[in-house]
Amino acid sequence: MEHVELNVELCNRDGLCAAVCPLGLLHMEGEGGLPLVREGMGAHCIGCGHCEAVCPTGALRLAEMAADPWPEIDRAALPSAEAVELLMRSRRSVRAFRETPLERAELAGLLEVTRWAPTGHNAQAVEWCVAPDRAAVERVAGAVVEWMAWACEERRDLARTLFLPGTVRAWRRGKDIVTRFAPNLAVCHVPDAGVTPEADGIVAASWLELAAHARGLGACWCGYVMLAREHPAVRAALAIPEGRVMAAAMMLGRPRVRYRRIPPRKPLSVAWL
Ligand SMILES: Cc1cc2nc3c(=O)[nH]c(=O)nc-3n(C[C@H](O)[C@H](O)[C@H](O)COP(=O)(O)O)c2cc1C
């Protein structure tokens, strides 16, 4: 960010902006102890916005990022830690969906929140493609089954481990184990090179899953789509652009079931160093 705008009257010289910059681009050696972008370093800014977001007086502005003032965080409106943790523990993979697909606006609203998921070096390069109805999901699932049939011939060990012959037979009998009759599917894709593109996509999908649960919607990771992600027919059914790889796939829809209890999990395993 070449242009950090500083309101000298408002700046209290607390040094917070310099302290939070992940690349150390600011220092407090401007005139009178004001923050200053280090000589020639502005171009290295990753646009994370921390310097402006942390400033208690609103003295610093990154006008290139957004001309309007950024939303203030209303701490009183944040959920308690208990509420967030209950949301996380009560999330379940939903595999029984109602037939009606989610409205486009509802899907867009869910995906919108993933824009704030962290990305390596703040790359923000995660993009989505969404199957808006069952017919579109079925086209993807059909392409995945095509890959599975190939894998049954060519990659017998993997096919056996994952029960692929049974999944293919089920599909041919009209039972969809691949996408579980989900009415929607959201797939994120990322550049095939970068700092942490695949992790960025997986994190974003994880946020999507939690956002869906928070809204009472159902979501389930679709690992089968990911297994077949390099199959040309799968890429074509999802219209994945050249030079991009799929990072995660999520079935979505309105749940036909409600989980009432939280199943136990293996104990936490930690090595305290
Ligand atoms: C990367 C990943 C891939 C998954 N793929 C599938 C899948 O293809 N089909 C499916 O029904 N569930 C899939 N799941 C869901 C897991 O089976 C599920 O998370 C696990 O059984 C625990 O259940 P819970 O999510 O309800 O806690 C996947 C989960 C993850 C994290």
The ligand as an SDF file (V2000), in Angstrom:
LIG
                    3D

 31 33  0  0  0  0  0  0  0  0999 V2000
  -12.2090  -33.6870    3.8760 C   0  0  0  0  0  0  0  0  0  0  0  0
  -13.5010  -34.4060    4.2060 C   0  0  0  0  0  0  0  0  0  0  0  0
  -14.1200  -35.1730    3.2410 C   0  0  0  0  0  0  0  0  0  0  0  0
  -15.3330  -35.7940    3.5010 C   0  0  0  0  0  0  0  0  0  0  0  0
  -15.9800  -36.4670    2.5080 N   0  0  0  0  0  0  0  0  0  0  0  0
  -17.2000  -36.9970    2.7280 C   0  0  0  0  0  0  0  0  0  0  0  0
  -17.9270  -37.6190    1.6540 C   0  0  0  0  0  0  0  0  0  0  0  0
  -17.4770  -37.7090    0.5050 O   0  0  0  0  0  0  0  0  0  0  0  0
  -19.1620  -38.1200    1.9150 N   0  0  0  0  0  0  0  0  0  0  0  0
  -19.7160  -38.0510    3.1580 C   0  0  0  0  0  0  0  0  0  0  0  0
  -20.8420  -38.5110    3.3400 O   0  0  0  0  0  0  0  0  0  0  0  0
  -19.0500  -37.4680    4.2090 N   0  0  0  0  0  0  0  0  0  0  0  0
  -17.8190  -36.9310    4.0050 C   0  0  0  0  0  0  0  0  0  0  0  0
  -17.1390  -36.3030    5.0350 N   0  0  0  0  0  0  0  0  0  0  0  0
  -17.7550  -36.2100    6.3620 C   0  0  0  0  0  0  0  0  0  0  0  0
  -17.0920  -37.1190    7.4100 C   0  0  0  0  0  0  0  0  0  0  0  0
  -17.4560  -38.4670    7.1810 O   0  0  0  0  0  0  0  0  0  0  0  0
  -17.5740  -36.6400    8.7960 C   0  0  0  0  0  0  0  0  0  0  0  0
  -17.0080  -35.3580    9.0230 O   0  0  0  0  0  0  0  0  0  0  0  0
  -17.1740  -37.5650    9.9420 C   0  0  0  0  0  0  0  0  0  0  0  0
  -17.8150  -38.8210    9.8040 O   0  0  0  0  0  0  0  0  0  0  0  0
  -17.5700  -36.9890   11.3010 C   0  0  0  0  0  0  0  0  0  0  0  0
  -18.9530  -36.6910   11.3700 O   0  0  0  0  0  0  0  0  0  0  0  0
  -19.4360  -35.1990   11.6900 P   0  0  0  0  0  0  0  0  0  0  0  0
  -18.9440  -34.3100   10.5580 O   0  0  0  0  0  0  0  0  0  0  0  0
  -20.9360  -35.2530   11.7070 O   0  0  0  0  0  0  0  0  0  0  0  0
  -18.8490  -34.7820   12.9820 O   0  0  0  0  0  0  0  0  0  0  0  0
  -15.9240  -35.6890    4.7940 C   0  0  0  0  0  0  0  0  0  0  0  0
  -15.2780  -34.9180    5.7660 C   0  0  0  0  0  0  0  0  0  0  0  0
  -14.0930  -34.2770    5.4840 C   0  0  0  0  0  0  0  0  0  0  0  0
  -13.4450  -33.4110    6.5410 C   0  0  0  0  0  0  0  0  0  0  0  0
  1  2  1  0
  2  3  1  0
  2 30  2  0
  3  4  2  0
  4  5  1  0
  4 28  1  0
  5  6  2  0
  6  7  1  0
  6 13  1  0
  7  8  2  0
  7  9  1  0
  9 10  1  0
 10 11  2  0
 10 12  1  0
 12 13  2  0
 13 14  1  0
 14 15  1  0
 14 28  1  0
 15 16  1  0
 16 17  1  0
 16 18  1  0
 18 19  1  0
 18 20  1  0
 20 21  1  0
 20 22  1  0
 22 23  1  0
 23 24  1  0
 24 25  2  0
 24 26  1  0
 24 27  1  0
 28 29  2  0
 29 30  1  0
 30 31  1  0
M  END
$$$$
